[in-house]
Amino acid sequence: MKSLIIKIFPFAKRIFQESQYVFYINLIEKIVFFVFFLILARELDKTHYGLIATVFAFTGILNSIFDLGFGFYFQREAGAEDLKEKLDSAISFRLILMMIFIFVMFIYLYINLAIDPVIIGIIGLLTYLNGFNVILNSILYGKKRYKKSFKGFLLSRVIFAVLIIIFYLLKVQHYMILGSLLVSVIFHFGILFKYLHEEKLSLQLKFDYLVLKKILFSSVPIGMGIIFVLIYDRVDLLIIERFLSFEAVAIYSIAYSLYKVPTIISNVLLTPIFTDLSKSFSLNNKIDRHEVFLVSIILLTISVVSIIFVNIFGKTIILFFYSTKYSLSISYLKYLVYALPGLFFNNLTGVISNSIRKEKIPMISNGFGALIHVTTNVVLIRFYGLWGAVAATIISEYFVFILQLIMLLKHNFKHKFFEA
């Protein structure tokens, strides 16, 4: 035990030093969206807040379909000689798909649910445009330009903070608060565009069919896995809206958003690990088993500490920030956090799978996970209300982890991609 602790501390120190800027980005992003949704939750009634949460949930799922796995793909391929050609093709193709995204979004949210088209337009546009930022930023991650990535992100969010403070003090409509996030996303794209130019990657709107085909062959399985993750990450809100109400969406979304806060730390840990494992596998077709074990211990520790912390301070946090209006969210949060170990470890097995070019493992496991999640939500919410959604989340996270682990172990038995 003592020797394990001796090994973990220097390993954790190295990883967190390397990824400190990823931590800053994740922390600022969580704070920004926390404040953003906190302002909306306090200014709007629960029905209107639930409506906006529903739009974010649907556009997030829809955007993941048009993401095509480009983010993870370009982080992994950041050192490729033909990177510029690939990037031009990916960006151009995604611009073409934008019209289809807009059409589908309005069909469901406006024609089907009769939601305000201005809200749909602003949220949909900022969601889709942010997808371009994810692609450009992933290249900086792949090149280990974490500090440069942080500087761009910080500048864009400072603009957002200034705008949202002004709009909040002036008591403007929520359209302007939503619009401030859109401005931040556009500004961030401009900064990333400049940074990539410094990396000798000037974007041009053209694509080569053969290059795009090569990209999609590898990225689509990654993208499918991400789609399935977002389905079982956000579909709860759409099902709750269908079977319960926008008010129930608001209550559950508060608990769910707080449950996901610890992923700040897990993302910080797994981002450089993905880069390192991908590079290691590219060079010698092996990844370090010892490194994976140490990451597992850290993730387990984070999840246990998070569960204890939420069960002690969860009530205080919700009442302090959201007031008694959302007191019903407290109980759901205290049980949702028990899904954290499953969430963290299925993220780790997903990172390992993508690193060793086995993109189909997370695609298949997350596909089954999404199916299980949707089915259990539909069945359990009918009988148990929001508690059904909580149970479905816990079941799905552990199911995906166990399935991915089994598939990875089976693959390792055949190909021995782990090295001591």
Disulfide bonds with the S-S distance in Angstrom:
none
